[in-house]
Amino acid sequence: MVQLNSAATSTEQLTSKIEELASNSTGHAHPAKQLYASPWNDHVKGYPGVRLSDRALLCPTHAQAEKLDSMMCSLYDVHSNPDGVINLGVAENGLMVDEYIQYFGEALRHGLNPVDLGYGDRLSGSKRLKTAIANMFNENFQPVERVTPEHIITGTGCTTILDQLSWTILNAGDAILIGAPFYAGFDVNMVSRSGSHVVPVYVPDGEKAVSPASLDAFEEAYRVCVAEGREVKAVLLCNPQNPLGLTYPRETLLAYAQFAEKYNLHLISDEIYALSVYDNPNLPNAPEFISFLNIDVEKETGQKFDKSRLHVVYSFSKDFGANGLRVGCIISQHNQFLLRAMLHTCFLMKDVLLSTLLNDKPAFKAMTLENRRRLTQASTYCREWFRSRGIDALDTVAGHFMLVDFRKHLNISTFDQERQLWQRLLDAGVYTATGGGYHWKHPGFLRITFSVNQESLKRIEKELNLKVVS
Ligand SMILES: Cc1ncc(COP(=O)(O)O)c(C=O)c1O
């Protein structure tokens, strides 16, 4: 991957970097459907006119955004675009869409007030929303120390919050360690503006990926960074894990805390799937979700822990099937400097919809329980669907997706072949995400979102000529 900190100094170097970037972005468009043609190459290559900043030109993440945008230009709709692309590559939860449309419609009709039409009453998010978020955390995740509105800064989704956080805590070139596989967006959100360096840490497979032993790989990654002269500033975990769909046991959270303390790192816990945990009889011992705010590190380990390093991020995109509302937050209970620095760059959003739901306890409870029931049903259906066709899908207990293993069925052993499979399905109208895009070390996997319509499975069945074998 091209790194921002290795900035080109001459036009020649810059052009060669741009060519490298441009070559990364070719082949992502959807040839069969003539989707969005990228203006990126033509715009920058040899262009003599007004130029963008080197930061923007060399930013390594444009190709990924373009790929996604290309797909979104031709999205499937049962009535208006039945031949469009079905998106199984992004974690969206359509299982509760009718309920939420009805609920949010009512909330908007009855809840709007004059503050909503102004700049609001707090720069870091309205009092109403921050109080509702604090209450939600206190009532659902049992924090050691009660969350108050003063601990919270809101923003337009986790994407923006992570971008702001990264800009606030990391200098260009600083390293942030993340256990692989991990959400592809971290490569974008943590890097694009701060110029930091995401280091994938390859942890063991299966349930060991979320075990305390996974921290051994972090020790090694830390040593390698130091040997390369790179400053390691942060460690990030996503709990529940994306793309593995697993929850972290308490001991592993403690091991993360001790690792962060040992090397004086920021500790970021992305808890965006906190309420999207469901049942899977194949994983009877999977822990329920535990928020990092529920961990009393000093009491539980008997060792010192500087609480100012801990930052939890959350958004309403996933647990409330509301990616489009763009509401997220950071909760940092002991770091006034960080909150102050992020206040300068924070956004304010109109929040009547979510605060109405969070304050309506019976509706909140009913919706989250029903969501859990439907996630259980949809994940079981999807996993069994693949397994009955001779294709394994990993067991999960959280999130809206699962890694599906096409290695045996299609004889895949390289990431090139994995990419070809991805392209083949895209040409057949199904957008998925490659395991490689999530730093999954075994070629031949796709991450499939199971919480959307099942027409997509028919397309996959037809394209790959799948047959029921059991
Ligand atoms: C782990 C994780 N963090 C953050 C995000 C971004 O979410 P948001 O819609 O709040 O920007 C996603 C979206 O898929 C995600 O999976």
The ligand as an SDF file (V2000), in Angstrom:
LIG
                    3D

 16 16  0  0  0  0  0  0  0  0999 V2000
  -16.4440   -1.9280   12.6990 C   0  0  0  0  0  0  0  0  0  0  0  0
  -17.0400   -0.7370   12.0080 C   0  0  0  0  0  0  0  0  0  0  0  0
  -16.7250    0.4930   12.4420 N   0  0  0  0  0  0  0  0  0  0  0  0
  -17.2240    1.5860   11.8400 C   0  0  0  0  0  0  0  0  0  0  0  0
  -18.0800    1.5020   10.7620 C   0  0  0  0  0  0  0  0  0  0  0  0
  -18.6140    2.7510   10.1340 C   0  0  0  0  0  0  0  0  0  0  0  0
  -19.9040    2.9950   10.5670 O   0  0  0  0  0  0  0  0  0  0  0  0
  -20.7220    4.3660   10.4350 P   0  0  0  0  0  0  0  0  0  0  0  0
  -21.8920    4.0760    9.5610 O   0  0  0  0  0  0  0  0  0  0  0  0
  -21.1290    4.7260   11.8190 O   0  0  0  0  0  0  0  0  0  0  0  0
  -19.8240    5.3850    9.8430 O   0  0  0  0  0  0  0  0  0  0  0  0
  -18.4380    0.2190   10.2790 C   0  0  0  0  0  0  0  0  0  0  0  0
  -19.3180    0.0600    9.1130 C   0  0  0  0  0  0  0  0  0  0  0  0
  -19.4210   -0.9620    8.4990 O   0  0  0  0  0  0  0  0  0  0  0  0
  -17.9040   -0.9210   10.9290 C   0  0  0  0  0  0  0  0  0  0  0  0
  -18.2170   -2.1650   10.5340 O   0  0  0  0  0  0  0  0  0  0  0  0
  1  2  1  0
  2  3  1  0
  2 15  2  0
  3  4  2  0
  4  5  1  0
  5  6  1  0
  5 12  2  0
  6  7  1  0
  7  8  1  0
  8  9  2  0
  8 10  1  0
  8 11  1  0
 12 13  1  0
 12 15  1  0
 13 14  2  0
 15 16  1  0
M  END
$$$$
